[in-house]
Amino acid sequence: MTTPLHSTLKRALSIDGRDYVVTLTETALKLTLKGKRNGVELPWAQLVNGEAALAVALHASLGAFARQDKATAEPQPAAKAKPKPKAKSKPKPKAKSKATPRPARKK
């Protein structure tokens, strides 16, 4: 007898020395690098249907994890940015008062 999946189930996984987290929900399976939020999410319907897009998504996801490693392992040297010229702002005209002067009060 199997237990229905009503709540989120997370498990740690190590592949080739890299730590991942596998998350199972009622709607999808998600694989992320440990300590990261974004990962690869595959809805159960696509997995069961065996859609052709699934294979493309799997291959793309492997590339996504490889790109994340390169980005964190080798920081790019900062390119010298040209300073942007400051925009000269025109002074705002003061609002003219439309009020009429009051007559002097009598004592």
Long-range contacts (C-beta under 8 A, 24 or more apart in sequence): 31-61, 33-65, 33-68, 36-68, 40-64, 40-65
